[in-house]
Amino acid sequence: MTVHSPSAVHHPELRTSVIAELADRLVGDVFGPDDAGYDAARAGFNLLTDHRPAVIAVPADRFDVVECVRFAADEDLRVAIQATGHGPGTAADGALLINTSAMTQVSVDPVERTATVSAGAKWAPVLEQAQQHGLAPLLGSTTDVGVVGYTLGGGFGWLGRRYGLCSDAVRSFGLVTPSGEALRVSEHRYPEIFWALRGGGAGSIGVVTDIVIDLFPVTTVYAGNLFYPASDAPEIMRRFAAWAPQQSEDLTSSVVLMNFPPLDIVPEPLRGKSFTLVRGCWAGDVGRGASVIDEWRRWKTPELDMWAEIPFGAADAISMDPTDPMPAMVTTEWLNELPDEVIDIVTSRVLPSPGTQPLILFAELRHADGAIGRGAATSPNDLGRTGTYLLEMGSMVPDPHTGLAIESHQRLTRKALAPYVTGATYLNFVEGDEKAQRSASAFGDANRRRLGEIKAALDPDNRFCHGVALG
């Protein structure tokens, strides 16, 4: 079925009086292109995103969201959604951008072991409040990412092999549909919509205003990184490919090829250098976890050993992700095996030759399976969570000229890997036009048809066309 976008694509500017009308309907802020707060409101974490919405609304609550969506219908505007600005979709030029970053309420119920999280909240306050009660959410590699967008795309974190994706842990969603109706969606109320939201991606069937998620009894973990020389990468990747599938589901681990940039924010011993990292988190008995990592230490002494017993509240130390907005490009693939051909492609295209600057900042291969794979049968993104290893490649983009080279390098690397990958996409690791082009591959044929039917029923005019695309 071909669905055409609303005619708003043809009128990128709105009359000042129309923007003022929306402002009169909201408690939160509204910005037109000529307003002082417009640029800040459209900017996200990835500074490569440079869209020009016709109007930006920053709702204060779900009632504001309802008014925004109804206004968009009245004015024949497409709708795009942004919280932290991680994982952006296609540019929202000429659309109404609903920026949910002011909706940051978080509450934890230690008896029910749940957290209720509003649309713009990041993981940091959720983790902090949960840990006060000996509980943990299924957050990803950084507490600086928004909870809702991460969860709608699946949510693969350091407790993933034991407890699954974060989308598996959702009890209910608050949703404003494209017609402006506010719903509470759960397994028992609107079960088809609930199914679609638990991993079907963000921004295509409405605005999620809050979620209720399960928390898990995790307080102390054994986690960190072993830093080996970059030259050891092929040997370490082969060893990892044989070792990781033999480990308990208490361990979620990865192997990383990392080119640390020569920047002051990088600790001096790492600055401007390349390493091969063995990274992960053991969420079971700490002593047993230490003995598992001892296998690597006995095999070869690392240059730097940062694995240790830590509170899960310090989980940011595992991935060491940057927290300052930056221009970046990421891409992804799923693999079931790591043959020598894959190892040769990844190492040769990520690690720099002597005297050259790397185009790819890092390539991380996360070991999946466990609860991640088992949950595929009941999830919309069945193919987008099925595989043994999830590859993410990321690059900083210092200038447009370098950006063209990086884009080409990532595309050619994926082309070289094509004979060895599953062809599916993990939704949280694609952005912009690539998200539109590849997101349909996260869904098997039956699930894609089912999602399409749900989408058509809720949004027959395809007003929400900046999120996950089904084809």
Steps between C-alpha positions, in 0.01 A plus 500: 500500500636840405424776747562861407627756749285800583532807283698681770812392316416779254467783751808519723393827661197571715341838554600667826134509601473122460807442716354736759180296497692187596684691772166607647394135525807376691654538844838421347703705252451546127768625260475618144805528270552866595488445877810509718449150642438331165854378432548359849164322484576331168853391594555147625795297623614426146602838364492370142121526514411840356127500440274804463157426649218740419433527873639339816290423806656414836203353691488510876279194535284250312215751473733726304591206278132443422464865400812480282377197309153646448657825381708306246185336366323835475793655311582194286848473650721197519617414853850410616606422856827575678604455860879491546568492127681166500416280202322764290280402209461685174519879513183664630511786249162673482350282774382554855784381722379388842802531730417304817818599689306696764302190602752352742298352786629173647356298788595157635267257675725264701210272592385443142862525379407745229597844378265748335697717260384799297583550133800730537676339797847352471623184670712672768215586743331164438817310587572718803152460648482128423838429660380659825265201525745235378349498152620572147340588165610344171683810381753504218860609477444849644267669749495807273260342249123553515305210649198496269669514159757240607226266621277539194792391282571193713765601750807270515692567822750338733237281666359391164600136481355435846181708490442584131449831325346791685194478275431159660476669840224749413173463688314788337528806280327835506429575133348791313379363168520689168134597546586666833351233728680427828519125576651280770634202307587166659480126442133512602396836351566556129724190484575543128638850555690375808661229288600753234661740747710234674785516250326634191696824510420859582297769333272316256169437682475786748679676783593291803459727801623258768581136564482267798791254503608211717809532720731213593693403816850603390726703729860383457657369180840398374565718198749703301757481222824322424723711272718300263722631219321583177730258318347213700154565355473200263619256766272649767196501272553134411537411867192706590294325231580162658479618864190721522238242388621264775429749779206521740217741423621693804763642264428752226827576322658652192827544318584854391750652258547851633689793352511757779506853353784737590274718712542639851181325618678165450728389788863553411602128496235434234505825304561455128565127535325187375409194708307176489263477798326207662201663666199385694289462810446191717170526689529181708730392781789747498764242587396278214503797264856584602610143432349516151699814415809344657503268199594800287758624748671160504491482123670837455565784743315812385669839477225641721256303715181684600276203586389522862212456739291817467154621599267478203432867564845560345406319177611796285858394572456187289451657157648841582269668246538875443235724655559821303299550177709436189464441127513125446413217263409147607405185316434138588470138392405166659721193458459139608869414476837675497703317235851611414365690199285721725784555743731603216242744359427664836860530617634627166229763465489622861859499624713764326807427297823655633507874439129528415198630690216256562163571338310275742524586870393158621352168398330298773380141464254420780421141582122455507287182512368403845186687602547739207447226245229322695283812506492525121198269465267746674656826376430702186873543429552125476786520249649814656586314821595161359866430448807400694703819459382857458748730325491873557742733324518865593697804390534859604455741208724806544403667171280439192791392278607234747135404541478401134806278540359342817162434339669332204732299725211369712297413191789313338571316824139385519519395134808289572319339795184430299569129435533435873220704663135410564373810321293613799531836672510584869281810508692695764822497297372669181428867450366748247451380144657164580228443761233563238673274248585207726258490793254268320764225513457476878165331443412166347239502223208404726592756765553772242152439360353500850677826584381649173140419585535660844667805346230537234222479759657761729659731242329458162646829373854406605533821696762331722745428219833593661542191718552136408403419141346165407597495136 
